[in-house]
Amino acid sequence: MMQVIQAKNVTLAYLKENFSLYKSEDEQFFTEWFDYIPEISELEKQYLDRVKNNYLNVLENAPLLEEAVKMVVLSPLLDLAGFYRHPFYIATEESVEISEKLIIDDQETSEETQEIIKGKIDVLVIQDKLWLLIIESKRSSFSLAKAIPQALTYMLANPQPEHSVYSLVMNGEDFQFMKLLKQDKPIYALSDRFTLYRRENELYKVLNTLKNLGQVLS
């Protein structure tokens, strides 16, 4: 028997139970978001100040939908981070499918069920056929907590499990990075959460991390 599950409906509890996913509490597992961070220029800071102001000004009128979040916030970040240039390329709305075989037992029968998780990645940054950065950009009223399990699901589909895969989930105003390494059992960790609702422009930190990941992965 086969059962199809949409990636947007997957929970952390489901991933832990069916894929043995667990969260690392070791700070040294995911140092890429805070260690050896490259500096950004004053010109880049001015540009990011404008991006932040653009977002907040547009948001005053109505909550931004997903495509607007990509246009106003995500696209400038990817440009400044260098992900539109060699050796990277951008894929959007990529279909992903992963499956897991489960044995369901009851008093009368034992039945094997294959659960298939399907979904589409918003933005996928790729280099040499290795999935590098999965970005889930939700509408501005959407909590990141709902996007994290979906992004982890896509990260579990990484075709090269010997390599780490990184992810950024964002809703326009909040941003959080993730790292996952599959190995024998998949392990993941989260960065701090950055937000545009602080006096300091935390887009600086987001861009710093994106640039660092670009250096690590290329």
Summary of the structure (lengths in Angstrom):
residues: 218
radius of gyration: 18.3
end to end distance: 42.0
largest distance: 69.5
contacts: 652
relative contact order: 0.22
helix: 33%
strand: 33%
